[in-house]
Amino acid sequence: MDGKKEELILKWYEQYYADIYRFILYMIGDMDCCEDLIHDTFVRAFSAYERFEQRSSVKTWLFSIARNLVIDEIRRRKRRRLFMRFTQHHELSSSFSLEQEFVNKESILELMTQIGQLKPIYREVVILKKIEECSTKEIAEILDCSETKVRKTLSRALQELRTMYRLEGGEGIEQTIG
């Protein structure tokens, strides 16, 4: 069966490579990453072949695998970008000791972890406002809600972050999350 499966996956690769490549490249914009994700798409298709129920076309199935990989990659990039913004925002002067630098990096990681523990709507609003620096109006448009709801949600999210931070024994989060 593996021989036939491998032959079939290779056939699909030849048939759908260009379509999936264009899709991933458009979504990611990075040719090297695109090649990796195409490879991963067909590796996953090979691994999941037995679960393919053929309720959809092969092309649709492959695109859904590629889409999920793209979403995962975008999430990874956002986490990296979030970390970079926090670390750049809290850049340390040369007068800080190595111990202080470690404490600051630990605080940033802790805050990122806590943001990840918020309810999805709270997390979205905090990230859009504090990380992406969107206006309240822009956030309301993105989330399709009123500006009042955005302000209330942000207030509740920040209060929840403060509570989490205090429970962890942290201090001074107001400087970081405002």
ZILINNOR-V817840 format. One record per pair of residues at least 12 apart in sequence whose ideal C-beta (glycine too) atoms are under 8 Angstrom apart, sorted by the first residue. I is the first residue (numbers start at 1). J is the second residue. If there is no record, write none. Layout:
# ZILINNOR-V817840
I_J + I_J
This chain:
# ZILINNOR-V817840
5_46 + 5_49 + 6_46 + 8_49 + 9_42 + 9_45 + 9_46 + 9_49 + 12_42 + 12_45 + 12_58 + 12_62 + 13_42 + 16_58 + 16_59 + 16_62 + 17_38 + 19_59 + 19_63 + 20_38 + 20_41 + 20_62 + 20_63 + 20_66 + 21_34 + 21_38 + 23_63 + 23_66 + 23_67 + 23_70 + 24_37 + 24_38 + 24_41 + 24_66 + 24_69 + 24_70 + 27_70 + 27_74 + 28_70 + 28_73 + 28_74 + 33_73 + 37_66 + 37_69 + 37_70 + 37_73 + 38_66 + 40_69 + 41_62 + 41_65 + 41_66 + 41_69 + 42_62 + 44_65 + 44_69 + 45_61 + 45_62 + 45_65 + 48_65 + 79_112 + 82_112 + 82_127 + 82_131 + 83_108 + 83_109 + 83_112 + 85_131 + 86_108 + 86_111 + 86_112 + 86_176 + 87_105 + 87_108 + 90_104 + 90_108 + 90_176 + 92_104 + 107_170 + 107_176 + 108_176 + 110_165 + 110_168 + 110_170 + 111_161 + 111_165 + 111_173 + 111_176 + 111_177 + 114_161 + 114_164 + 114_165 + 114_168 + 115_127 + 115_161 + 117_164 + 118_157 + 118_160 + 118_161 + 119_157 + 121_143 + 121_153 + 122_153 + 122_156 + 122_157 + 122_160 + 123_157 + 124_143 + 125_139 + 125_143 + 125_150 + 125_153 + 125_154 + 125_157 + 126_154 + 126_157 + 126_158 + 126_161 + 126_177 + 128_142 + 129_150 + 129_154 + 130_177 + 130_178 + 136_150 + 136_151 + 136_154 + 158_177 + 158_178 + 161_173 + 161_177 + 162_174 + 162_177
